[in-house]
Amino acid sequence: MSTTNQPSIEQSPPLGQPSSLPTFHGLLLALVALLLAACGAYQFNGTAYPDPRAAPDFELTAADGTPFRLSGQRGQIVLLFFGYTSCPDVCPTTLAEANQLLRGLGDDAGRVTYAFITVDPGRDTPEVLAGYTAAFHPAILGLTGAPDQLAGVRQAYGVSAEEIVDESSGGHSLSHTARLFLVDPQGRLRLSYATGTPAQDILQDIRHLLG
């Protein structure tokens, strides 16, 4: 490697001329520091939105009859999951993980709101919602509203819900988007999680965002 354009380390500069070596070393150290900082950047476990913006605001009704407005939750991390109480698989599994998550937060549990938004308002009455969510964790909020209100919230978050009727048995089920959405304390839609994401992974992201 040629050193034509660099002073030799073994040679001192002429008397009276400042050495460029300290400056070179300073730049090198700064570059190393930047590289180390970049390598140590936090990597979220969830799917991050590349340009986080304000989460779509909405107002629904909690199972206890009180209004719930997303924009009124500033300073909190809000987790949103869309499901229904007679769901046979993904909903109870997700809320069981929500229980692990909320218990794992310890003293920070009060800084996180977990909301279960029904996609089946005709059957999920406030009483049914309240009993269902409380069976997993008392802090999980069951949210409902008029069908058009709920449809608007689903559309804003890109969530689908379609009723499937079993003609042979007369039973019904709902095919719906099973994804957990995270709104950060500044009210930005920041992350989403696929079904089956370990509670510890979500907990790690939350602790990072809470600082």
PEQUIKA-V588233 format. One record per residue. N is the residue number from 1. RES is the residue in one small letter. SS is DSSP state (H for helix, E for strand, L for the rest). PSI is psi as a letter, one per 40 degrees, with the letter a starting at -180 (* if undefined). NEAR is the number of other C-alpha atoms within 8 Angstrom. Layout:
n->N res->RES ss->SS psi->PSI near->NEAR
n->N res->RES ss->SS psi->PSI near->NEAR
This chain:
n->1 res->m ss->L psi->h near->2
n->2 res->s ss->L psi->i near->4
n->3 res->t ss->L psi->f near->7
n->4 res->t ss->L psi->d near->5
n->5 res->n ss->L psi->e near->5
n->6 res->q ss->L psi->i near->5
n->7 res->p ss->L psi->i near->9
n->8 res->s ss->L psi->h near->7
n->9 res->i ss->L psi->d near->6
n->10 res->e ss->L psi->d near->4
n->11 res->q ss->L psi->h near->6
n->12 res->s ss->L psi->i near->7
n->13 res->p ss->L psi->i near->7
n->14 res->p ss->L psi->i near->5
n->15 res->l ss->L psi->h near->4
n->16 res->g ss->L psi->e near->4
n->17 res->q ss->L psi->h near->6
n->18 res->p ss->L psi->i near->5
n->19 res->s ss->L psi->i near->7
n->20 res->s ss->L psi->e near->7
n->21 res->l ss->H psi->d near->8
n->22 res->p ss->H psi->d near->7
n->23 res->t ss->H psi->d near->7
n->24 res->f ss->H psi->d near->8
n->25 res->h ss->H psi->d near->8
n->26 res->g ss->H psi->d near->8
n->27 res->l ss->H psi->d near->8
n->28 res->l ss->H psi->d near->8
n->29 res->l ss->H psi->d near->8
n->30 res->a ss->H psi->d near->8
n->31 res->l ss->H psi->d near->8
n->32 res->v ss->H psi->d near->8
n->33 res->a ss->H psi->d near->8
n->34 res->l ss->H psi->d near->8
n->35 res->l ss->H psi->d near->8
n->36 res->l ss->H psi->d near->8
n->37 res->a ss->H psi->d near->8
n->38 res->a ss->H psi->d near->7
n->39 res->c ss->H psi->d near->6
n->40 res->g ss->L psi->e near->6
n->41 res->a ss->L psi->i near->6
n->42 res->y ss->L psi->h near->4
n->43 res->q ss->L psi->h near->4
n->44 res->f ss->L psi->i near->7
n->45 res->n ss->L psi->d near->8
n->46 res->g ss->L psi->i near->11
n->47 res->t ss->E psi->h near->8
n->48 res->a ss->E psi->h near->8
n->49 res->y ss->L psi->h near->8
n->50 res->p ss->L psi->d near->4
n->51 res->d ss->L psi->g near->4
n->52 res->p ss->L psi->h near->8
n->53 res->r ss->L psi->i near->7
n->54 res->a ss->E psi->h near->7
n->55 res->a ss->L psi->i near->8
n->56 res->p ss->L psi->h near->7
n->57 res->d ss->L psi->i near->7
n->58 res->f ss->L psi->i near->8
n->59 res->e ss->E psi->h near->8
n->60 res->l ss->E psi->a near->12
n->61 res->t ss->E psi->h near->12
n->62 res->a ss->E psi->i near->13
n->63 res->a ss->L psi->d near->14
n->64 res->d ss->L psi->e near->8
n->65 res->g ss->L psi->e near->7
n->66 res->t ss->L psi->i near->7
n->67 res->p ss->E psi->i near->8
n->68 res->f ss->E psi->h near->10
n->69 res->r ss->E psi->h near->10
n->70 res->l ss->H psi->d near->8
n->71 res->s ss->H psi->e near->8
n->72 res->g ss->H psi->e near->6
n->73 res->q ss->H psi->e near->11
n->74 res->r ss->L psi->h near->9
n->75 res->g ss->L psi->e near->9
n->76 res->q ss->L psi->i near->10
n->77 res->i ss->E psi->h near->15
n->78 res->v ss->E psi->h near->13
n->79 res->l ss->E psi->h near->12
n->80 res->l ss->E psi->h near->11
n->81 res->f ss->E psi->h near->11
n->82 res->f ss->E psi->h near->14
n->83 res->g ss->E psi->a near->13
n->84 res->y ss->L psi->i near->11
n->85 res->t ss->L psi->d near->10
n->86 res->s ss->L psi->e near->5
n->87 res->c ss->L psi->h near->11
n->88 res->p ss->L psi->e near->6
n->89 res->d ss->L psi->c near->6
n->90 res->v ss->H psi->d near->9
n->91 res->c ss->H psi->d near->12
n->92 res->p ss->H psi->d near->9
n->93 res->t ss->H psi->d near->8
n->94 res->t ss->H psi->d near->10
n->95 res->l ss->H psi->d near->10
n->96 res->a ss->H psi->d near->9
n->97 res->e ss->H psi->d near->10
n->98 res->a ss->H psi->d near->12
n->99 res->n ss->H psi->d near->10
n->100 res->q ss->H psi->d near->9
n->101 res->l ss->H psi->d near->12
n->102 res->l ss->H psi->d near->10
n->103 res->r ss->H psi->d near->8
n->104 res->g ss->H psi->e near->7
n->105 res->l ss->L psi->d near->9
n->106 res->g ss->H psi->b near->7
n->107 res->d ss->H psi->e near->5
n->108 res->d ss->H psi->e near->7
n->109 res->a ss->H psi->d near->9
n->110 res->g ss->H psi->e near->6
n->111 res->r ss->H psi->e near->8
n->112 res->v ss->E psi->h near->10
n->113 res->t ss->E psi->h near->12
n->114 res->y ss->E psi->h near->11
n->115 res->a ss->E psi->h near->12
n->116 res->f ss->E psi->h near->13
n->117 res->i ss->E psi->h near->12
n->118 res->t ss->E psi->i near->14
n->119 res->v ss->L psi->e near->10
n->120 res->d ss->L psi->g near->8
n->121 res->p ss->L psi->d near->11
n->122 res->g ss->L psi->d near->5
n->123 res->r ss->L psi->d near->5
n->124 res->d ss->L psi->g near->13
n->125 res->t ss->L psi->i near->10
n->126 res->p ss->H psi->d near->12
n->127 res->e ss->H psi->d near->9
n->128 res->v ss->H psi->d near->9
n->129 res->l ss->H psi->d near->13
n->130 res->a ss->H psi->d near->12
n->131 res->g ss->H psi->d near->8
n->132 res->y ss->H psi->d near->9
n->133 res->t ss->H psi->d near->14
n->134 res->a ss->H psi->d near->10
n->135 res->a ss->L psi->d near->7
n->136 res->f ss->L psi->d near->11
n->137 res->h ss->L psi->h near->10
n->138 res->p ss->L psi->e near->7
n->139 res->a ss->L psi->e near->7
n->140 res->i ss->L psi->h near->12
n->141 res->l ss->E psi->h near->12
n->142 res->g ss->E psi->h near->14
n->143 res->l ss->E psi->h near->14
n->144 res->t ss->E psi->a near->15
n->145 res->g ss->L psi->a near->9
n->146 res->a ss->L psi->i near->7
n->147 res->p ss->H psi->d near->7
n->148 res->d ss->H psi->d near->6
n->149 res->q ss->H psi->d near->9
n->150 res->l ss->H psi->d near->13
n->151 res->a ss->H psi->d near->8
n->152 res->g ss->H psi->d near->8
n->153 res->v ss->H psi->d near->10
n->154 res->r ss->H psi->d near->10
n->155 res->q ss->H psi->d near->9
n->156 res->a ss->H psi->d near->8
n->157 res->y ss->H psi->e near->7
n->158 res->g ss->L psi->f near->6
n->159 res->v ss->L psi->h near->10
n->160 res->s ss->L psi->i near->9
n->161 res->a ss->E psi->h near->9
n->162 res->e ss->E psi->h near->7
n->163 res->e ss->E psi->h near->8
n->164 res->i ss->E psi->h near->8
n->165 res->v ss->E psi->h near->8
n->166 res->d ss->L psi->h near->8
n->167 res->e ss->L psi->d near->6
n->168 res->s ss->L psi->d near->4
n->169 res->s ss->L psi->e near->5
n->170 res->g ss->L psi->e near->7
n->171 res->g ss->L psi->i near->7
n->172 res->h ss->E psi->i near->8
n->173 res->s ss->E psi->i near->9
n->174 res->l ss->E psi->h near->9
n->175 res->s ss->E psi->h near->9
n->176 res->h ss->E psi->i near->11
n->177 res->t ss->L psi->h near->8
n->178 res->a ss->L psi->g near->11
n->179 res->r ss->E psi->i near->10
n->180 res->l ss->E psi->h near->12
n->181 res->f ss->E psi->h near->12
n->182 res->l ss->E psi->h near->12
n->183 res->v ss->E psi->h near->14
n->184 res->d ss->L psi->i near->13
n->185 res->p ss->L psi->e near->12
n->186 res->q ss->L psi->e near->7
n->187 res->g ss->L psi->e near->12
n->188 res->r ss->E psi->h near->11
n->189 res->l ss->E psi->h near->13
n->190 res->r ss->E psi->d near->12
n->191 res->l ss->E psi->i near->11
n->192 res->s ss->E psi->i near->11
n->193 res->y ss->E psi->h near->10
n->194 res->a ss->E psi->i near->9
n->195 res->t ss->L psi->h near->9
n->196 res->g ss->L psi->e near->5
n->197 res->t ss->L psi->h near->8
n->198 res->p ss->L psi->i near->7
n->199 res->a ss->H psi->d near->10
n->200 res->q ss->H psi->d near->7
n->201 res->d ss->H psi->d near->10
n->202 res->i ss->H psi->d near->12
n->203 res->l ss->H psi->d near->11
n->204 res->q ss->H psi->d near->9
n->205 res->d ss->H psi->d near->11
n->206 res->i ss->H psi->d near->9
n->207 res->r ss->H psi->d near->8
n->208 res->h ss->H psi->d near->7
n->209 res->l ss->H psi->d near->7
n->210 res->l ss->H psi->d near->7
n->211 res->g ss->L psi->* near->4
